[in-house]
Amino acid sequence: MARVLYLGGLGRSGTTLVERLLGELPSVCALGEIVHLWQRDIRDDERCGCGARFSACTFWKRVGERAFGHWGNVDVERVRSLRDVVERTRHIPRLAGAQLPPAQLADVREYAAFYTRVYSAAAAVSGAQVVVDSSKHSALAHVLRWADDLDLRVVHVVRDARGVAYSWTKTVARPETDGGDEMTRYSPGRSALLWNAHNAAFGLLARRGVPVHRIRYEQLLTDPRAALRALADYAGVPATDADLTFLGDGYADLRVGHSAAGNPMRFSVGRLPLRRDDAWVRALPSGQRRLVGAVCAPMLRAYGYPLNPAQVSQEA
Ligand SMILES: [Zn+2]
C-alpha cells in the first residue's frame, strides 16, 4: 500500500517549500502537483523539476512504465471528464458524507485509482517509503479519502490570509511553458473567500477521520528544523541529525528534484534562503488588509494569528 503525504492548502501558502524540504529527506520522494500531471505533463509535455521535458525525464518514464505500461496508455480525456464529475470544490459536502451512492463511488474510485497507481509506481521506482503529492486542492484530498489501498496522510499548510492575499496580487511567470504565460492572480477579496473555503475543507477532512497534520508556514520559516522533524515523524520516517544537514542557519541546500508540476520554485537548485516574508504588513494597502482580516478573522484566530498587523513580526 502506497503511503502518500498530501500537501493541502490554498495556493501561495508555502506548499512548494514544504515539498522541497521534505524531498531532501532520504525516505521521501516529492512528486509535485499530481493533479496537473495529466494535462500539463502527459498531454502537453511541460518540464519536470529536473529541467527535462516530461517525456525525456528518466524518472517519470520509469514511473509511467510501471504504472500504466506507458504514459501513452493513459486516457487523459477520461481523467479530465472524471475530474469534472467528482473533484470540484462544490462536491466536497457530498464527498465528506459517511457514504456515497454506488454510481458516484465507482467514479470516485476510478479517478482516485489514476493517482494511487502513480504513487505506488513512484514509490517503487524511487525506493522511497513515502511519496509527496503537493496538489493542494481540498476536493482532491476528499476524493483520495475513498481510494482503495492508500495510506493517506494530509499535511495542511496554513499561511496568514493577508500574506496569501498579497502574494496573489503579484505577477509570477510560468517558466515551464517557455512562453509569456503567467500564473493566475486573484483580488484580495476573492482570495480571502478561497482561503476560508479551502482551509475549512481540510478541517472537515480531519473530522471525517483522515489524519491531518497542520503546519503554519510562518512557523516553518521560524524553525525549519523542528517543523521538518515533526513532519518526518508524522510521515513515519523519523529524521536523524544527519538527514537534516541540508538545513543551515537561514537557508536550505536543495538538490535537483523531479517535481512534475507546480510553483516555479520547484526548479530551484542550490542554496535557498529561508526567511519569513511579512512584506504584506507594509505592502498590502490597508483597506485590503482590513477586508481580508475581517473576512478571515474567525479562522485566523483559530490558527493563532494576531489580527493586529503590528503584532505579526513578534509572533512566532
Ligand atoms: Zn525529472
Residues whose N, C-alpha, C, O or C-beta is under 5 A from the ligand:
A	BS01	ZN	C48 G49 C50 C57 F59 G257 H258
